[in-house]
Amino acid sequence: ELFGEPVNPNNNKTKRRIGIVPQELAIFDKLNVVENIDFYCGLYVTNKAERKQLVNEAIAFVGLEKYRKFVPKQLSGGLKRRLNIACGIAHKPEILFLDEPTVAVDAQSRNFILEGVKKMKEQGTTVIYTTHYLEEAEDLCDSFVIMDNGRNVANGTLDELQKSISTTESIWMQPKERPAIWNAKSSRKPIIFRPPSMPTAKTRKRRSMRPLPHTIWL
């Protein structure tokens, strides 16, 4: 059930309240920006005057006013993503599914999309946001579900998830034996290599510094 009503292909009343923006671009190559958005909005809104207003609002929301007559091949990757989002939100859904909307977009479009998601939240839209970018989820979401191979492995608020994870770990180190390579003339004494900047025995007293030699055993 969704909104207290059964979900089925023929329940247009419930479908009208849902918006979906898939990861793959769901736009028509031969339709321009206005026509693409109008097509998807028309699936839910039959009144032409109302639909025209909704299309214009969606174009303004994603910042595509300058590209109204552009077809997708004339748009950059980031602008195509914005168009993809506009197609899914034009009918003003109450719940919106966003599937990785910032994949392969430039920094400017990414920030624009994230700010748009925040605005939709402020306007009362429930957003189901899927992403691999944890910083996006932390910035946008109030509650989280971590999925692995279709399984819910953890869920809760950010604070609850952080408290559920141990932040300590033990590291065991096994030292190796010193290499059995000796210099015959050294009488088994270590050879000390000092970088040029390191004080020598003559300058050590003058500088009052303790040397920090690099030791290689030969």
C-alpha positions as CSV (number, residue, x, y, z in Angstrom):
1,E,0.0,0.0,0.0
2,L,1.0,3.6,-0.5
3,F,-0.9,6.6,0.9
4,G,-3.3,4.0,2.4
5,E,-4.3,2.7,-1.0
6,P,-3.4,-0.4,-2.9
7,V,-0.7,0.1,-5.6
8,N,-1.6,-1.3,-9.0
9,P,-1.1,-0.3,-12.7
10,N,-4.7,1.0,-12.9
11,N,-4.7,3.2,-9.8
12,N,-4.0,6.5,-11.5
13,K,-5.0,8.5,-8.4
14,T,-2.1,7.0,-6.5
15,K,0.3,7.1,-9.4
16,R,-0.4,10.9,-9.8
17,R,1.2,11.4,-6.3
18,I,4.4,9.5,-7.2
19,G,7.4,10.8,-9.2
20,I,10.4,8.8,-10.5
21,V,13.7,10.0,-11.8
22,P,15.7,7.0,-13.0
23,Q,19.5,6.9,-13.2
24,E,19.4,6.3,-16.9
25,L,18.2,9.3,-18.9
26,A,14.5,8.8,-19.8
27,I,14.1,11.6,-22.3
28,F,13.3,11.6,-26.0
29,D,16.0,12.6,-28.4
30,K,13.7,14.2,-31.0
31,L,11.7,16.3,-28.5
32,N,12.9,19.6,-27.1
33,V,13.1,20.5,-23.5
34,V,9.5,21.8,-23.3
35,E,8.1,18.9,-25.2
36,N,9.9,16.3,-23.1
37,I,8.6,17.7,-19.9
38,D,5.1,18.2,-21.3
39,F,4.9,14.6,-22.4
40,Y,5.7,13.2,-18.9
41,C,3.5,15.8,-17.2
42,G,0.7,14.9,-19.5
43,L,0.7,11.3,-18.2
44,Y,-0.9,12.7,-15.0
45,V,-2.3,16.1,-15.9
46,T,-4.8,16.3,-18.7
47,N,-5.8,20.0,-18.4
48,K,-3.7,21.9,-20.9
49,A,-3.7,25.2,-19.1
50,E,-2.6,23.5,-15.8
51,R,-0.1,21.4,-17.6
52,K,1.5,24.4,-19.3
53,Q,1.9,26.2,-15.9
54,L,3.4,23.0,-14.3
55,V,5.9,22.6,-17.2
56,N,7.0,26.2,-16.9
57,E,7.5,25.8,-13.2
58,A,9.5,22.7,-13.7
59,I,11.8,24.4,-16.3
60,A,12.4,27.3,-13.9
61,F,13.0,24.9,-11.0
62,V,15.9,23.2,-12.8
63,G,17.2,26.3,-14.4
64,L,16.6,25.4,-18.1
65,E,14.8,28.7,-19.1
66,K,17.5,29.4,-21.7
67,Y,17.2,25.9,-23.3
68,R,13.5,25.6,-23.8
69,K,13.8,24.8,-27.5
70,F,16.9,22.7,-27.3
71,V,16.9,19.0,-28.1
72,P,18.9,16.7,-25.8
73,K,21.9,16.4,-28.1
74,Q,22.4,20.1,-27.8
75,L,22.6,19.9,-24.0
76,S,25.6,19.1,-21.8
77,G,25.5,16.0,-19.6
78,G,24.6,18.1,-16.6
79,L,21.8,19.8,-18.4
80,K,20.4,16.5,-19.5
81,R,20.3,15.4,-15.9
82,R,18.4,18.5,-15.0
83,L,15.9,17.8,-17.8
84,N,15.6,14.2,-16.6
85,I,14.7,15.5,-13.1
86,A,12.2,18.1,-14.5
87,C,10.3,15.3,-16.4
88,G,9.9,13.4,-13.1
89,I,8.8,16.4,-10.9
90,A,6.6,18.5,-13.3
91,H,3.3,17.0,-12.0
92,K,4.3,17.9,-8.3
93,P,4.5,14.4,-6.8
94,E,4.2,14.0,-3.0
95,I,6.8,11.3,-3.0
96,L,9.8,11.3,-5.3
97,F,12.3,8.5,-6.1
98,L,15.7,9.8,-7.2
99,D,18.1,7.1,-8.4
100,E,21.6,8.5,-8.3
101,P,20.8,11.8,-10.0
102,T,24.3,13.2,-9.8
103,V,26.2,10.4,-11.6
104,A,28.6,11.7,-14.1
105,V,27.7,15.4,-13.9
106,D,29.9,18.5,-13.6
107,A,30.3,20.2,-10.2
108,Q,28.0,23.1,-11.1
109,S,25.1,20.9,-12.1
110,R,25.7,18.6,-9.1
111,N,25.4,21.5,-6.7
112,F,22.3,22.7,-8.6
113,I,20.7,19.3,-8.3
114,L,21.5,19.0,-4.6
115,E,20.1,22.4,-3.8
116,G,16.9,21.5,-5.8
117,V,16.4,18.4,-3.7
118,K,16.7,20.5,-0.5
119,K,14.0,22.9,-1.9
120,M,11.7,20.0,-2.6
121,K,12.1,18.7,1.0
122,E,11.3,22.2,2.3
123,Q,8.2,22.2,0.1
124,G,7.0,19.0,1.7
125,T,8.0,16.4,-0.8
126,T,9.2,13.0,0.6
127,V,12.4,12.2,-1.3
128,I,13.7,8.6,-1.6
129,Y,17.3,9.3,-2.6
130,T,19.6,6.5,-3.7
131,T,23.3,7.2,-4.0
132,H,26.9,5.9,-3.6
133,Y,28.1,9.2,-2.4
134,L,27.9,9.2,1.4
135,E,28.5,12.9,1.7
136,E,25.4,13.6,-0.4
137,A,23.3,11.3,1.8
138,E,24.6,12.9,5.0
139,D,23.8,16.3,3.7
140,L,20.3,15.6,2.4
141,C,18.7,12.7,4.3
142,D,17.1,12.5,7.7
143,S,17.1,8.7,7.8
144,F,19.2,6.1,6.1
145,V,19.0,2.5,4.8
146,I,22.2,0.8,3.8
147,M,21.6,-2.0,1.2
148,D,23.9,-4.8,0.2
149,N,22.8,-7.2,-2.6
150,G,19.2,-6.2,-2.0
151,R,19.5,-6.7,1.8
152,N,18.8,-4.1,4.4
153,V,22.0,-4.3,6.4
154,A,21.5,-1.2,8.5
155,N,19.0,1.6,8.9
156,G,18.3,4.5,11.2
157,T,19.3,8.2,11.6
158,L,22.9,9.3,11.1
159,D,23.5,9.5,14.8
160,E,22.0,6.0,15.3
161,L,24.2,4.5,12.6
162,Q,27.3,6.1,13.9
163,K,26.7,4.8,17.4
164,S,26.1,1.3,16.0
165,I,29.5,1.1,14.5
166,S,32.6,0.4,16.5
167,T,35.3,3.0,16.0
168,T,38.1,1.1,17.6
169,E,40.2,-1.7,16.1
170,S,43.3,-3.7,17.1
171,I,46.3,-3.9,14.8
172,W,48.8,-6.7,15.4
173,M,52.2,-6.2,14.0
174,Q,54.8,-9.0,13.6
175,P,58.3,-7.5,13.3
176,K,60.7,-9.1,10.8
177,E,64.2,-10.1,11.5
178,R,67.0,-7.7,10.5
179,P,68.5,-8.6,7.1
180,A,71.6,-10.9,7.5
181,I,73.6,-8.8,5.1
182,W,76.8,-7.5,6.5
183,N,79.7,-5.4,5.2
184,A,82.9,-7.3,5.9
185,K,84.9,-4.1,6.5
186,S,82.3,-2.7,8.9
187,S,82.9,-5.2,11.8
188,R,79.2,-5.6,11.9
189,K,78.6,-2.1,12.9
190,P,75.6,-0.2,11.4
191,I,76.3,2.3,8.7
192,I,74.7,5.7,9.5
193,F,73.4,7.8,6.7
194,R,72.6,11.4,7.4
195,P,70.7,13.7,5.0
196,P,72.7,16.8,4.0
197,S,70.6,19.0,6.2
198,M,71.3,16.9,9.3
199,P,74.1,18.2,11.6
200,T,77.4,16.5,11.7
201,A,79.4,15.7,14.8
202,K,81.3,19.0,14.4
203,T,78.2,21.1,14.0
204,R,76.1,19.3,16.6
205,K,77.6,21.1,19.6
206,R,77.4,24.4,17.9
207,R,73.7,23.9,17.0
208,S,72.8,22.0,20.2
209,M,70.8,19.5,18.2
210,R,70.5,15.8,18.6
211,P,70.9,14.0,15.3
212,L,68.1,11.8,13.9
213,P,70.1,9.5,11.7
214,H,68.6,7.0,9.2
215,T,70.1,3.6,10.0
216,I,70.6,0.8,7.4
217,W,72.0,-2.4,8.8
218,L,74.6,-4.0,6.5
